[in-house]
Amino acid sequence: MDFDPRDMDRDYSAPSGVITEAQYTTRTFLWMMLGLMISFGVAILGWVTNFTLYLYAMIPMLPVVLSLATLVLVMTLSMRIQKMSVASAQGIFLTYSVLIGVTVSTWLYLFQLTSVILVFLVTALYFGALAAYGHFTRRNLAGFGPILLSGLIFLLLFGILSLFIPGMTALDSLCCLFGIAIFLGYTAYDTQRIRDFYYYYSGYPDMMEKASIFSALWLYMDFINLFVYLLRFLGNRRN
């Protein structure tokens, strides 16, 4: 479920204009920041109005529904991005941001607001530092892809097992530290891939635009997951 430019064809019309790598990178991060603004805006609105509690009362299986819906959106964008229009890719990204915002809203009920704000700022600091490293380093980070993927699979398996083996919750702090390390690594790795997409698709405006949205989605997920693990590790829960 990864968007690899080497797997795509080149059946696109000649470019009508060219943007610089800096403009392309800026566009990608602006999309990511727009997604974060939407998610946290929806989260705050749902918390202030108690609309999130209303949704959970009406749909007890809401967490499962949200998880499946977001998974379908990510898979659709990953597997169909070559054929879909730019507007469709943008719509999927924005819809995904709204759905994640509903999930984020529940954290405001679980953790103290000051703690959530502090962890958000810490996340932004760590994310910015690793994104800068991924962008400016001359080291090729492609070799870290399989290692990061293995770590991600471990996190998923640990999460599933913890649902059925209560004793594993004692290892939650270690799991959070491992998750923080994995998504810091993914932040640098995915930031460097922005450059790869730019050089591969330079001269193909439609694919560049869609690749920018796709990259923004992965950076967005890196930020959200990093935020979740930092919140679980550092956050103060409500009584």
N, C-alpha and C positions, 0 to 999 in steps of 0.2 A: 504494500500500500504506500509506495513511494513514487514521487514524480521525478523520473530521471530523464533529462533532456536527450540522452543518447537513445532512448526508446521511442522518440517522437519523429514523425516525418516532417517534411519541409514544404507541404503543399499550401503555401501562403503567397499572397500577392506581394509585389515589390513594395518596399517601405515608402511612405509619403514624407517621412521625417525621421530624424535621429535624435535621441536624447543621450546625455552623457551618463557614465556609470554613477556619478554622484547624484544626478537627478533620479535615476532608476532606484538607487538605494534609498534615497529620501522618500520616494513614493511608496516603497515597500514598508518602511517604518511608519509612515503616516497612516497607511491602511491598518497596520497593527495597533497603533495608538487609537485610531477610530474605533476599532473593535473593543479595546479595553474600556474606552469611554462609554460605549453603549452598554457593555456588560455591567460595569459598576454603577452606571446610571439606572439601569433596570433593577439591579440589586438594591440600591438605596430606596428607590420608589416602592418596590415590593415590600421592603422592611418597614418603611414609614407608614404605608397604608395598610399593612398586614395582609396585603393581597396574596403574598406567598403562603401564609397560613391557610387562607381560604382555598387556594389551589390544592394544598396538601389534604385539606378536609374533604374536598370534592373528589380528588383523585389520589387515593391512598398509595397507588403504585407509581406516583409521579417520578420518584428518583429513577426507577427502571425505565419509564417512558422517555425521560430526558436523556438518559444514557444511550438508549437505542437510537433516538432521534439524532443526537449529535454524532454518533458513530456512522449512521447512514449518510449524513451530510459530508463528513470527512472522506468517506469512501467514494461518494459520488464525485466530489471535487477532485480526488486523486485519480480516479479511473476514467472519468469522462471529460476532463478539462481540455483535452485536445479538440473535442467535437463541440463542446458547449460554447455559447457566445460569451463575450466579456461581461455583459449585463447579468447573465445567469450565474457566472462565477462570483460576481459581486454580491448578488442576492443570496447565494448560499453562505458566503462569508458573513454577511450581516445577520442572517437568520441564526447562524451558529452562535454569534456573539450574544444575541438576545436570549437564546436558550441557556447558555452558560450563565448569563446574568441572573436567571431564575435560581440556578444552583448556588451561585455566589450569595444570593439573598439569604439562604438558610444559614450561612456561616455567621451572619450578623446576629442571629438569634443564639448561636452557640458560643461566640467569643465577644469579649468586651470591645466596644467601638474604638476606644483609644488603642487597644492592642492591634486591632485590624489595620488601623491607619499607620501605626508604627511599622508593622510587618510589611505593609504595602510599600512604604518608603525604603525599607531595607531591601525588599525585592527589586525595586527600581534601581537601587544603587548597585547591587550585585549583577543584575541583568545588564545594566549599562556598561559595567566594567568588562564583562565577558563578551558582550557584543562588540565593544571597541577592540578587544584583543582579536576576535575572529575576523574583524574587518581589516585591521592594520598589520597583523602578523604575516610574515613571509613564509611561515611554516605551513605545509599542506596538511590539513586536518582530516582529509578523506579517510585515512587509515584508522581513525577513531570511530568511524561509523559502526562497524561490527561490534566493537566493545560497548558502545553506548546502547546499541540495540539489545545486546545480551543483558545489560543492566536494566533496561526497560522491561524486558520479559520477566526478569527476576522480580521486579516491583509488582507487576501484574499478578504473577503467581503467588507472591507473598500476600497481596491483598485478597485474593480468592481464598487462600488457605486460612487466613485470619478470620474469615467469616464462619468457618467450621471448626477451628481449633482455638478455643478461647485463650489458651496459654500463650499463644503467639503475640497477644497484645502487649506482653511485657517487653517485647523487642521493638515496640513501635518507635521509640526514640532513635534506635540504631537504623531502622528502616527510613526514618525521616532524614537522617544525615546522609544516608546512601542516596535517597531521592534528590536531595539538594545537590549533591555532587553530580549526579547523572544529568540533571536539567541545566546546571551551569555549563557542563560539557556540551550539551545539545545547543545551548545558546550560541556558543562560539562556533560550533560546527555548522549550524543552520545559517548563521550570519555570513560565514565564508561562502556558502553555496549561492548566496545572492549574486556574487560576482560571477560564478560559473554560469548561472542562468543568463546573466546579462550578455556575456561574450558569446554564448551559444546562440541566443535568439536575437542578437543585434541585427537589425535589418528586417525583422518580422514583428511589426508593431502589435498585432493582436495577441500573438503568443507571448510577447514581452509583458503585455498588460496582465494576461492571465497568470504567467509565471510569477509576477510581482504579487498578485493576490495570494497565490499558493504559498509563496515564501512568507508572506505576512501571516497566513494561517498557522504555519509551523512556529514562527516566532511568538505569535500570540499564545499558542499552546505551551511553549516553553515557559513563558512568563506566568501563565495561570498555574501550571504544575509546580513551578518553583515557589510561587506564592502559597500554594496549598501546603507544601511540605514545610516551609518556614513557619506558617501559621500553626500547624500541628506541633512543631517543635518549640516555638517561642511564644505562641499566643496564650493569653490568659482567658480561660473559659468562664462563662457566666455561671453563677450558682444555680 
